[in-house]
Amino acid sequence: MAAVTGLTLIKRFPYRGDPNEEFSNTYHLIDPPPGDDASWKLVAQDIWNHEKLIHQGTVHWTRAYGYDSDDPHAHAVWSWDLGLEGVEQPGTMAIGGTGMAGDQAAVAYWKTDRKNSKGKTIYLRKYFHHGIVSVSNVDELDNSYWNLLGTFAENMRAGGPSNHGGVRARGWTANIVFASAMLHVTTRTLHRRGKRPLAHTMISSA
């Protein structure tokens, strides 16, 4: 196991009449794990400041979890319940249009300089719900939304502004050679799992 910064952001959005359906995105970041509550909050807020630009105002950031290990079974060492504190933050995307169905998703991706055992390029991908589709072709993203998603991917590369060193894979490092977004809409089935269990010992978020 190695020390790696992992950060999960939980968002809620309306889905099938439920205003509190949730989806999450987990990032692994190049810079070392923060050492205290204030530092974790700063990292989480910085990443959300990038992510909020690709979410409609009906998507709210409600919780965050921090990890300090590349162990796939690692427990969170930090958490922040924004909903409990009454400080949930909505998305700020300014464009409107035809919204996706709940299980549909947009994909931001990062092409790495590594290949798998079959010689194929390895990509990092993140899936986002509640995006905007094209009016003329609902199988594709709205062009303005697609551009925003591509900008988000680029800003999360190494060396980007306020991104804790940029995105990386959990268990290994690689150079990001290209960042963009898929034009076509995909699917990502939502599974309600309730709140993540907290570790027995965590940095306080009070």
Secondary structure as the mmCIF struct_conf table of DSSP 4:
data_model
#
loop_
_struct_conf.conf_type_id
_struct_conf.id
_struct_conf.beg_label_comp_id
_struct_conf.beg_label_asym_id
_struct_conf.beg_label_seq_id
_struct_conf.end_label_comp_id
_struct_conf.end_label_asym_id
_struct_conf.end_label_seq_id
STRN STRN1 THR A 5 TYR A 15
TURN_TY1_P TURN_TY1_P1 ARG A 16 GLY A 17
STRN STRN2 ASP A 18 LEU A 29
BEND BEND1 ILE A 30 ASP A 31
HELX_LH_PP_P HELX_LH_PP_P1 PRO A 32 PRO A 34
BEND BEND2 GLY A 35 ASP A 36
HELX_RH_AL_P HELX_RH_AL_P1 ASP A 37 GLU A 51
HELX_RH_3T_P HELX_RH_3T_P1 LYS A 52 ILE A 54
BEND BEND3 HIS A 55 HIS A 55
TURN_TY1_P TURN_TY1_P2 GLY A 57 THR A 58
STRN STRN3 HIS A 60 TYR A 67
TURN_TY1_P TURN_TY1_P3 PRO A 72 HIS A 73
HELX_LH_PP_P HELX_LH_PP_P2 ALA A 74 ALA A 76
BEND BEND4 VAL A 77 VAL A 77
STRN STRN4 TRP A 78 ASP A 81
HELX_RH_AL_P HELX_RH_AL_P2 LEU A 82 GLU A 85
TURN_TY1_P TURN_TY1_P4 GLY A 86 GLY A 86
STRN STRN5 GLN A 89 PRO A 90
STRN STRN6 THR A 98 GLY A 99
HELX_LH_PP_P HELX_LH_PP_P3 MET A 100 ALA A 101
TURN_TY1_P TURN_TY1_P5 GLY A 102 ASP A 103
STRN STRN7 GLN A 104 LYS A 115
TURN_TY1_P TURN_TY1_P6 SER A 117 LYS A 118
BEND BEND5 GLY A 119 GLY A 119
HELX_LH_PP_P HELX_LH_PP_P4 LYS A 120 LYS A 120
STRN STRN8 THR A 121 PHE A 128
BEND BEND6 HIS A 130 HIS A 130
STRN STRN9 ILE A 132 VAL A 133
BEND BEND7 VAL A 135 SER A 136
TURN_TY1_P TURN_TY1_P7 VAL A 138 ASP A 139
STRN STRN10 GLU A 140 LEU A 141
HELX_RH_AL_P HELX_RH_AL_P3 ASN A 143 ASN A 155
TURN_TY1_P TURN_TY1_P8 MET A 156 MET A 156
BEND BEND8 ARG A 157 ARG A 157
TURN_TY1_P TURN_TY1_P9 ALA A 158 GLY A 159
TURN_TY1_P TURN_TY1_P10 PRO A 161 SER A 162
BEND BEND9 ASN A 163 ASN A 163
TURN_TY1_P TURN_TY1_P11 HIS A 164 GLY A 165
STRN STRN11 VAL A 167 ARG A 168
BEND BEND10 ARG A 170 GLY A 171
STRN STRN12 ILE A 176 ALA A 181
BEND BEND11 LEU A 183 LEU A 183
STRN STRN13 HIS A 184 HIS A 184
STRN STRN14 THR A 186 THR A 187
BEND BEND12 LYS A 195 LYS A 195
HELX_LH_PP_P HELX_LH_PP_P5 ARG A 196 ALA A 199
BEND BEND13 HIS A 200 THR A 201
STRN STRN15 ILE A 203 ILE A 203
#
